[in-house]
Amino acid sequence: MQSNTFSGLFEGQNVITLQRVPSTNEYLKEELSKSTPLTEGTVIMAVDQYAGRGQKGTLWQSEPGKNLTFSMLLTPAFLDPKHQFMLTAAITLAVVHWLESVLGVVVKVKWPNDIYIGDKKIGGILIENILKGNQWKSAIVGIGINVNQTLFPDAIREHTTSVKQILHRDCQIPELLTDLCKQIGQAYFSLKAGRFETLLASYEQRLYRLGELHPFLVDGVKVAGVLDGVAETGRLRIDFNGHLVDFDIKEIAFVI
């Protein structure tokens, strides 16, 4: 285990680097369950995360030492729990803006928080919120970005990309982590201003397939609809021939 600090998200931010861990989100949750005194902005970075998770329990596959795989502790007590999606939108947009500055290409969000370049996934975000009654105790923000990896399993190769595949050169993981955390810090503090309408509009503008007719799976049935946007609660809004329907993450899936 290696620990260091850098300025940016929070003064004296703590970055703990683990050589090998199943999941940085799980590790951070375990530390919190032990009442470990962790400051807001603490980052758990994994060199080798061998059982990382994505949305709906999917496995995040990452080659050791090649990618950004980390979790960050936030304590957004200033937000009402009903605004959980606003945190997701803010963090997701921070990742999008950071990647665009690194790559110089347009970056999109495949709802709710997969990060896409064209039709290929380059990263993902998994935020796990810990509530106590009607109070928001903490949020564990897990982020995975394909950086220097160029070989991917056959099942995902066609729809996956990395920073190296776009820039055609290796990048320094620690430097990328520092810059991304600074971007997240700016987005997080801006979130405190409560400009939810502007934030939601910016998130919608970045949606993958926005305004396009696209096939979806609803209750196991393939149906075509136009992605119209998202509600403030984060539910995806689809237009089926003029009939707008909102969906939760477990109720609908993109057909690739």
ZAMARGU-4260 file (C-alpha; in steps of 0.2 Angstrom, whole numbers, plus 5000, padded with zeros to 4 digits):
<rodrens>
0) 5000/5000/5000 | 5006/5017/4995 | 4999/5033/5002 | 5002/5051/4996 | 4993/5068/4994
5) 4991/5081/4981 | 4982/5097/4981 | 4966/5099/4970 | 4949/5091/4975 | 4952/5095/4994
10) 4967/5102/5003 | 4978/5088/5008 | 4968/5075/4998 | 4974/5057/5002 | 4978/5045/4988
15) 4980/5027/4994 | 4987/5015/4980 | 4984/4997/4982 | 4994/4984/4972 | 4980/4972/4971
20) 4962/4972/4977 | 4945/4965/4971 | 4936/4981/4970 | 4941/4999/4976 | 4922/5002/4980
25) 4921/4987/4991 | 4938/4991/4999 | 4932/5009/5003 | 4915/5003/5010 | 4924/4990/5021
30) 4935/5004/5028 | 4920/5015/5032 | 4911/5001/5041 | 4926/5000/5052 | 4924/5018/5057
35) 4940/5022/5049 | 4943/5041/5049 | 4944/5045/5031 | 4943/5063/5025 | 4932/5068/5011
40) 4941/5067/4994 | 4951/5051/4999 | 4955/5041/4984 | 4958/5022/4983 | 4968/5018/4968
45) 4971/5000/4962 | 4985/4995/4951 | 4976/4978/4949 | 4957/4978/4952 | 4952/4960/4947
50) 4934/4960/4952 | 4928/4978/4948 | 4909/4980/4946 | 4899/4991/4933 | 4880/4994/4932
55) 4868/4980/4935 | 4882/4969/4943 | 4892/4968/4927 | 4911/4964/4929 | 4923/4978/4924
60) 4938/4969/4916 | 4955/4979/4917 | 4973/4974/4913 | 4984/4977/4929 | 4994/4993/4928
65) 4986/4999/4912 | 4971/5009/4917 | 4963/5021/4929 | 4953/5011/4942 | 4949/5020/4958
70) 4936/5025/4970 | 4933/5042/4979 | 4924/5046/4995 | 4912/5061/4995 | 4901/5067/5009
75) 4887/5077/5000 | 4877/5081/5015 | 4872/5098/5007 | 4861/5088/4995 | 4844/5081/4998
80) 4844/5062/4995 | 4831/5065/4982 | 4844/5074/4971 | 4856/5059/4970 | 4856/5059/4952
85) 4863/5077/4952 | 4879/5070/4959 | 4879/5057/4946 | 4877/5070/4932 | 4890/5081/4940
90) 4903/5067/4941 | 4899/5061/4924 | 4901/5078/4916 | 4918/5080/4925 | 4924/5064/4917
95) 4918/5069/4900 | 4926/5086/4901 | 4942/5079/4907 | 4943/5066/4893 | 4939/5079/4880
100) 4954/5089/4886 | 4965/5074/4885 | 4959/5067/4869 | 4953/5081/4859 | 4937/5072/4853
105) 4919/5072/4857 | 4914/5061/4872 | 4896/5055/4876 | 4887/5047/4890 | 4878/5031/4887
110) 4864/5032/4901 | 4866/5032/4915 | 4885/5034/4916 | 4895/5024/4904 | 4908/5034/4894
115) 4908/5033/4875 | 4919/5038/4861 | 4909/5036/4845 | 4901/5019/4847 | 4915/5012/4859
120) 4915/5012/4878 | 4931/5020/4886 | 4925/5020/4904 | 4912/5019/4917 | 4906/5026/4934
125) 4898/5017/4948 | 4892/5028/4962 | 4886/5019/4978 | 4876/5031/4990 | 4876/5027/5009
130) 4860/5035/5017 | 4856/5036/5036 | 4837/5039/5037 | 4834/5055/5027 | 4852/5060/5028
135) 4865/5057/5015 | 4880/5050/5024 | 4892/5047/5010 | 4895/5043/4992 | 4908/5031/4985
140) 4912/5036/4967 | 4920/5022/4957 | 4928/5026/4941 | 4936/5015/4928 | 4945/5022/4912
145) 4954/5012/4899 | 4970/5021/4897 | 4985/5011/4891 | 4976/4994/4888 | 4975/4989/4869
150) 4970/4971/4870 | 4952/4967/4876 | 4942/4951/4878 | 4933/4945/4862 | 4916/4948/4869
155) 4919/4967/4871 | 4933/4971/4859 | 4922/4978/4845 | 4914/4990/4857 | 4928/4995/4868
160) 4942/5008/4866 | 4956/5016/4876 | 4966/5033/4878 | 4981/5024/4870 | 4971/5018/4855
165) 4965/5036/4851 | 4982/5045/4855 | 4993/5031/4849 | 5005/5033/4864 | 5006/5028/4882
170) 5000/5040/4896 | 5006/5042/4914 | 4992/5035/4925 | 4997/5046/4941 | 4996/5062/4931
175) 4980/5057/4923 | 4973/5053/4940 | 4978/5070/4947 | 4970/5080/4933 | 4954/5070/4933
180) 4952/5072/4952 | 4954/5091/4950 | 4941/5091/4937 | 4929/5081/4949 | 4933/5093/4963
185) 4928/5108/4952 | 4911/5099/4947 | 4908/5094/4965 | 4910/5112/4972 | 4899/5119/4958
190) 4886/5106/4963 | 4884/5115/4979 | 4878/5130/4970 | 4862/5120/4966 | 4860/5124/4948
195) 4852/5108/4944 | 4842/5114/4929 | 4858/5119/4920 | 4867/5103/4926 | 4853/5092/4919
200) 4853/5101/4903 | 4872/5099/4900 | 4870/5080/4905 | 4856/5078/4892 | 4866/5086/4878
205) 4880/5073/4881 | 4868/5058/4880 | 4873/5045/4868 | 4860/5042/4854 | 4850/5058/4860
210) 4836/5061/4847 | 4839/5045/4838 | 4828/5031/4834 | 4836/5016/4843 | 4831/4998/4848
215) 4829/4995/4867 | 4824/4980/4877 | 4809/4983/4888 | 4804/4968/4899 | 4813/4957/4887
220) 4805/4964/4871 | 4814/4973/4858 | 4806/4990/4854 | 4811/5005/4845 | 4810/5023/4852
225) 4818/5040/4852 | 4829/5044/4867 | 4822/5061/4872 | 4832/5065/4888 | 4832/5061/4907
230) 4821/5067/4922 | 4828/5075/4937 | 4827/5059/4946 | 4839/5051/4933 | 4825/5041/4924
235) 4828/5039/4905 | 4814/5046/4894 | 4810/5038/4878 | 4798/5044/4865 | 4787/5029/4857
240) 4778/5037/4843 | 4774/5053/4853 | 4771/5044/4869 | 4784/5048/4882 | 4789/5035/4895
245) 4802/5036/4909 | 4812/5021/4914 | 4823/5016/4928 | 4840/5007/4926 | 4833/4990/4929
250) 4818/4993/4917 | 4827/4996/4900 | 4842/4991/4891 | 4851/4997/4875 | 4852/4985/4861
255) 4870/4985/4854
</rodrens>
